[in-house]
Structure formats: C-alpha cells, structure tokens
Amino acid sequence: MITIYHNPRCSKSRATCELVATANASNEPVEVVEYLKNPLTVEQLKSLHALLGGPLRDMMRTNETEYTELALGEEGVTDEQRYEAIAKHPILLQRPIVVRNGRAVIGRPPENVAALFA
C-alpha cells in the first residue's frame, strides 16, 4: 500500500501523485489522503514522523502564518505541542508526504519520492 498525504492545490503535491502513478509498476494500491479535509490525529502524526525520521520541524510548513502566530519555532515549545498544532491546523503539515513499505519521504522536490521505488 502506498499512501500519499496530498493537497490538490499544491503543484508539488500534484507532481508527486503523477510520479507515484508512473513509478508504481507493480500496481500497488494507492491511498490518497487529502489531509486538509481529513486531518491526521496526534497519534497518526507521531507514526508518520517516526517513518520520516529527523526533526519534527522538517515535516512542518514553517512559512505558514499559523506557525508564526502559534510561536511554534520558539524555544521551549515541545514536540507534543507541535503535534497538537498540526492536528488542529493541518495546513502546517509539509506536503506531499508519501509512505511505502514502512518508509516515508517528503516530496519536495517530487523526485525525492523516487527513493521509495529504488
């Protein structure tokens, strides 16, 4: 199963969906999650972060107004607070994110997704 956390208004996200369709030679099932319509829970975000690895901020859109307004980049803000913020304001989730075979990558640029098919 391939899961794509997708924002259809984002050109990078659309390009990533096209790349997955092309790279998916074995026709694995693909689930497209429009996370703005169906926000992830804190637990789902934690699981996704574990697959991505790296700092939690890497899976956040730090240029969004909500990031600044909620002071999520300030010293002393916990990851738990950041997870809660993403769950409440899904626009903060970096996009697109593709999960396959227990691994995940952020598709910025979309070519990053090719590593999941190598």
NUBATOR-491927 format. One record per residue (C-alpha): residue number from 1; residue in three letters; x, y, z. Coordinates in nm, 3 decimals, padded with zeros to 5 digits. Example, Ala and Ser with C-alpha at 12.3 -4.5 7.8 and 13.67 -1.06 7.14 Angstrom:
REM residues 2
[node 1, ALA, [01.230, -00.450, 00.780]]
[node 2, SER, [01.367, -00.106, 00.714]]
***
This chain:
REM residues 118
[node 1, MET, [00.000, 00.000, 00.000]]
[node 2, ILE, [00.123, 00.345, -00.094]]
[node 3, THR, [-00.021, 00.641, 00.096]]
[node 4, ILE, [00.009, 00.997, -00.030]]
[node 5, TYR, [-00.072, 01.286, 00.205]]
[node 6, HIS, [-00.187, 01.528, -00.060]]
[node 7, ASN, [-00.306, 01.885, -00.112]]
[node 8, PRO, [-00.461, 01.904, -00.459]]
[node 9, ARG, [-00.399, 02.282, -00.477]]
[node 10, CYS, [-00.022, 02.229, -00.444]]
[node 11, SER, [00.172, 02.183, -00.769]]
[node 12, LYS, [00.445, 01.979, -00.592]]
[node 13, SER, [00.180, 01.751, -00.447]]
[node 14, ARG, [00.015, 01.701, -00.787]]
[node 15, ALA, [00.354, 01.631, -00.945]]
[node 16, THR, [00.426, 01.376, -00.673]]
[node 17, CYS, [00.097, 01.196, -00.741]]
[node 18, GLU, [00.192, 01.176, -01.109]]
[node 19, LEU, [00.539, 01.046, -01.021]]
[node 20, VAL, [00.391, 00.774, -00.797]]
[node 21, ALA, [00.148, 00.672, -01.072]]
[node 22, THR, [00.439, 00.636, -01.315]]
[node 23, ALA, [00.676, 00.461, -01.070]]
[node 24, ASN, [00.413, 00.219, -00.939]]
[node 25, ALA, [00.490, -00.050, -01.197]]
[node 26, SER, [00.358, -00.328, -00.972]]
[node 27, ASN, [00.021, -00.151, -00.941]]
[node 28, GLU, [00.026, -00.142, -00.562]]
[node 29, PRO, [-00.290, 00.006, -00.413]]
[node 30, VAL, [-00.259, 00.382, -00.361]]
[node 31, GLU, [-00.448, 00.573, -00.095]]
[node 32, VAL, [-00.460, 00.949, -00.141]]
[node 33, VAL, [-00.533, 01.133, 00.183]]
[node 34, GLU, [-00.642, 01.493, 00.144]]
[node 35, TYR, [-00.516, 01.589, 00.487]]
[node 36, LEU, [-00.674, 01.936, 00.483]]
[node 37, LYS, [-01.019, 01.772, 00.456]]
[node 38, ASN, [-00.926, 01.477, 00.681]]
[node 39, PRO, [-00.671, 01.599, 00.936]]
[node 40, LEU, [-00.442, 01.345, 01.097]]
[node 41, THR, [-00.468, 01.274, 01.468]]
[node 42, VAL, [-00.176, 01.331, 01.702]]
[node 43, GLU, [-00.112, 00.956, 01.705]]
[node 44, GLN, [-00.114, 00.937, 01.324]]
[node 45, LEU, [00.125, 01.232, 01.309]]
[node 46, LYS, [00.361, 01.062, 01.554]]
[node 47, SER, [00.360, 00.745, 01.345]]
[node 48, LEU, [00.423, 00.941, 01.028]]
[node 49, HIS, [00.706, 01.132, 01.192]]
[node 50, ALA, [00.866, 00.806, 01.307]]
[node 51, LEU, [00.868, 00.685, 00.945]]
[node 52, LEU, [01.017, 01.010, 00.821]]
[node 53, GLY, [01.280, 01.039, 01.092]]
[node 54, GLY, [01.460, 01.366, 01.150]]
[node 55, PRO, [01.339, 01.667, 01.345]]
[node 56, LEU, [00.965, 01.724, 01.372]]
[node 57, ARG, [01.008, 02.073, 01.224]]
[node 58, ASP, [01.112, 01.908, 00.895]]
[node 59, MET, [00.756, 01.785, 00.849]]
[node 60, MET, [00.610, 02.127, 00.927]]
[node 61, ARG, [00.545, 02.419, 00.694]]
[node 62, THR, [00.732, 02.683, 00.889]]
[node 63, ASN, [00.637, 02.958, 00.643]]
[node 64, GLU, [00.266, 02.936, 00.726]]
[node 65, THR, [00.104, 03.217, 00.924]]
[node 66, GLU, [-00.017, 02.968, 01.185]]
[node 67, TYR, [00.339, 02.860, 01.256]]
[node 68, THR, [00.435, 03.217, 01.344]]
[node 69, GLU, [00.111, 03.305, 01.523]]
[node 70, LEU, [00.135, 02.996, 01.743]]
[node 71, ALA, [00.506, 03.066, 01.810]]
[node 72, LEU, [00.591, 02.707, 01.717]]
[node 73, GLY, [00.952, 02.796, 01.642]]
[node 74, GLU, [01.014, 02.945, 01.985]]
[node 75, GLU, [01.250, 02.797, 02.241]]
[node 76, GLY, [01.068, 02.572, 02.487]]
[node 77, VAL, [00.788, 02.458, 02.254]]
[node 78, THR, [00.759, 02.082, 02.289]]
[node 79, ASP, [00.708, 01.830, 02.013]]
[node 80, GLU, [00.378, 01.740, 02.181]]
[node 81, GLN, [00.263, 02.099, 02.135]]
[node 82, ARG, [00.372, 02.089, 01.772]]
[node 83, TYR, [00.183, 01.764, 01.709]]
[node 84, GLU, [-00.128, 01.919, 01.864]]
[node 85, ALA, [-00.086, 02.227, 01.645]]
[node 86, ILE, [-00.055, 02.022, 01.326]]
[node 87, ALA, [-00.362, 01.817, 01.421]]
[node 88, LYS, [-00.561, 02.134, 01.483]]
[node 89, HIS, [-00.414, 02.330, 01.187]]
[node 90, PRO, [-00.339, 02.070, 00.915]]
[node 91, ILE, [-00.205, 02.343, 00.685]]
[node 92, LEU, [00.111, 02.312, 00.899]]
[node 93, LEU, [00.184, 01.962, 00.766]]
[node 94, GLN, [00.453, 01.958, 00.500]]
[node 95, ARG, [00.328, 01.830, 00.167]]
[node 96, PRO, [00.325, 01.595, -00.001]]
[node 97, ILE, [00.435, 01.301, 00.209]]
[node 98, VAL, [00.448, 00.953, 00.058]]
[node 99, VAL, [00.460, 00.631, 00.261]]
[node 100, ARG, [00.557, 00.294, 00.115]]
[node 101, ASN, [00.691, -00.026, 00.272]]
[node 102, GLY, [00.745, 00.125, 00.616]]
[node 103, ARG, [00.935, 00.428, 00.481]]
[node 104, ALA, [00.825, 00.784, 00.419]]
[node 105, VAL, [00.962, 01.083, 00.231]]
[node 106, ILE, [00.856, 01.441, 00.179]]
[node 107, GLY, [00.803, 01.504, -00.191]]
[node 108, ARG, [00.975, 01.843, -00.201]]
[node 109, PRO, [01.106, 01.815, -00.461]]
[node 110, PRO, [00.881, 01.542, -00.605]]
[node 111, GLU, [01.191, 01.349, -00.718]]
[node 112, ASN, [01.256, 01.260, -00.352]]
[node 113, VAL, [00.977, 01.003, -00.385]]
[node 114, ALA, [01.178, 00.801, -00.638]]
[node 115, ALA, [01.388, 00.668, -00.346]]
[node 116, LEU, [01.082, 00.471, -00.226]]
[node 117, PHE, [01.077, 00.279, -00.554]]
[node 118, ALA, [01.451, 00.209, -00.588]]
***
